[in-house]
């Protein structure tokens, strides 16, 4: 790999990562944190729906930015940057303290599933953006 290609690859990864973080930070004050309850087989799972809505809106805006400003053929670099930029956003996923106290008295399985919800959102979001980029590349050929 030549030096120019490597620098271009790193620039693509950094653009994608910082675009996700910047858009999330800009939209964060406008969307309120709302906690929803999902009941499955008498087990209650608490989900921070506000964070999920904000994250998926961030992915949509980032996808549009990628379409306008980046080379769409480097799909893997864009997705890698998207995932790397999403990792620091996990700190913003919070459940209210009441939910955390309720989790102390309930079974451990519900608490474990609630912990993995933002990670699943990042994985799902990356797969959706990957698919959209592949479709966009086929359309714009």
PLY file of the C-alpha trace (Angstrom):
ply
format ascii 1.0
element vertex 141
property float x
property float y
property float z
element edge 140
property int vertex1
property int vertex2
end_header
0.00 0.00 0.00
1.43 3.36 -0.99
1.79 6.22 1.44
-0.89 8.31 -0.25
-3.40 5.45 -0.19
-2.68 4.80 3.47
-3.14 8.48 4.37
-6.40 8.51 2.43
-7.61 5.44 4.30
-6.74 6.97 7.67
-8.42 10.25 6.66
-11.59 8.35 5.72
-11.65 6.50 9.05
-11.07 9.71 11.01
-13.72 11.63 9.08
-16.30 8.96 9.74
-15.41 8.65 13.43
-15.37 12.37 14.15
-18.53 12.96 12.11
-20.44 10.53 14.34
-19.12 12.12 17.53
-19.71 15.69 16.32
-23.25 15.11 15.10
-24.15 13.25 18.30
-22.77 16.09 20.42
-24.70 18.67 18.41
-28.01 16.79 18.63
-27.67 15.69 22.26
-29.26 18.78 23.89
-32.33 18.59 21.64
-33.49 15.06 22.42
-34.59 14.25 25.96
-33.63 11.06 27.75
-36.70 8.87 27.96
-36.71 5.48 29.57
-39.15 2.91 28.27
-40.04 -0.46 29.72
-40.19 -3.59 27.61
-41.83 -6.61 29.26
-41.01 -10.09 28.00
-42.27 -13.13 29.93
-42.82 -11.12 33.13
-39.28 -9.73 32.97
-38.92 -5.97 32.66
-36.18 -4.51 30.49
-35.52 -0.80 30.68
-34.34 0.95 27.52
-33.07 4.51 27.15
-35.19 5.28 24.10
-33.98 8.88 23.86
-30.38 7.74 23.40
-31.41 5.18 20.77
-33.38 7.77 18.80
-30.50 10.21 19.03
-27.97 7.60 17.92
-29.98 6.48 14.90
-30.63 10.12 13.90
-26.87 10.64 14.17
-26.24 7.67 11.88
-28.71 9.01 9.33
-27.07 12.45 9.26
-23.60 10.89 9.16
-24.68 8.73 6.22
-25.79 11.85 4.35
-22.46 13.55 5.15
-20.58 10.51 3.88
-22.59 10.52 0.65
-21.82 14.20 0.00
-18.21 14.51 1.17
-16.43 11.15 1.09
-15.42 8.53 -1.42
-18.14 5.93 -1.04
-16.04 3.09 -2.44
-14.09 2.73 0.82
-17.02 1.12 2.60
-14.98 -0.86 5.15
-12.98 2.19 6.21
-16.17 4.21 6.61
-17.81 1.49 8.72
-14.68 1.07 10.84
-14.64 4.81 11.50
-18.35 4.74 12.29
-17.90 1.98 14.88
-14.80 3.60 16.39
-16.63 6.92 16.63
-19.61 5.25 18.27
-17.62 3.64 21.09
-17.14 6.91 23.07
-20.87 7.57 22.76
-21.60 4.58 25.01
-20.84 6.81 28.00
-23.98 8.80 27.23
-26.24 5.74 27.52
-27.66 6.07 31.02
-30.56 4.53 32.83
-32.15 6.46 35.70
-31.02 5.61 39.21
-34.49 4.24 40.04
-33.99 1.60 37.35
-30.55 0.78 38.69
-31.99 0.29 42.19
-34.76 -1.93 40.81
-32.14 -4.03 39.03
-30.48 -4.79 42.36
-33.59 -6.62 43.54
-34.39 -8.39 40.29
-32.66 -11.24 38.51
-29.27 -10.80 36.89
-30.35 -11.80 33.38
-32.40 -8.64 32.86
-29.53 -6.50 34.03
-27.13 -8.22 31.62
-29.42 -7.76 28.61
-29.95 -4.09 29.45
-26.20 -3.59 29.49
-25.80 -4.88 25.94
-28.58 -2.83 24.32
-26.32 0.09 23.24
-23.74 -2.35 21.86
-26.46 -4.06 19.83
-27.60 -0.63 18.60
-24.07 0.15 17.40
-23.79 -3.20 15.64
-27.22 -2.85 14.03
-26.51 0.74 13.01
-23.19 -0.23 11.43
-24.87 -3.04 9.47
-27.63 -0.73 8.24
-25.17 1.96 7.13
-23.04 -0.75 5.48
-26.05 -1.95 3.50
-27.06 1.58 2.55
-23.53 2.36 1.36
-23.45 -0.80 -0.75
-26.83 0.07 -2.30
-25.72 3.66 -2.90
-22.54 2.47 -4.61
-24.57 0.26 -6.96
-26.99 3.06 -7.79
-24.32 5.70 -8.40
-22.10 3.57 -10.69
0 1
1 2
2 3
3 4
4 5
5 6
6 7
7 8
8 9
9 10
10 11
11 12
12 13
13 14
14 15
15 16
16 17
17 18
18 19
19 20
20 21
21 22
22 23
23 24
24 25
25 26
26 27
27 28
28 29
29 30
30 31
31 32
32 33
33 34
34 35
35 36
36 37
37 38
38 39
39 40
40 41
41 42
42 43
43 44
44 45
45 46
46 47
47 48
48 49
49 50
50 51
51 52
52 53
53 54
54 55
55 56
56 57
57 58
58 59
59 60
60 61
61 62
62 63
63 64
64 65
65 66
66 67
67 68
68 69
69 70
70 71
71 72
72 73
73 74
74 75
75 76
76 77
77 78
78 79
79 80
80 81
81 82
82 83
83 84
84 85
85 86
86 87
87 88
88 89
89 90
90 91
91 92
92 93
93 94
94 95
95 96
96 97
97 98
98 99
99 100
100 101
101 102
102 103
103 104
104 105
105 106
106 107
107 108
108 109
109 110
110 111
111 112
112 113
113 114
114 115
115 116
116 117
117 118
118 119
119 120
120 121
121 122
122 123
123 124
124 125
125 126
126 127
127 128
128 129
129 130
130 131
131 132
132 133
133 134
134 135
135 136
136 137
137 138
138 139
139 140
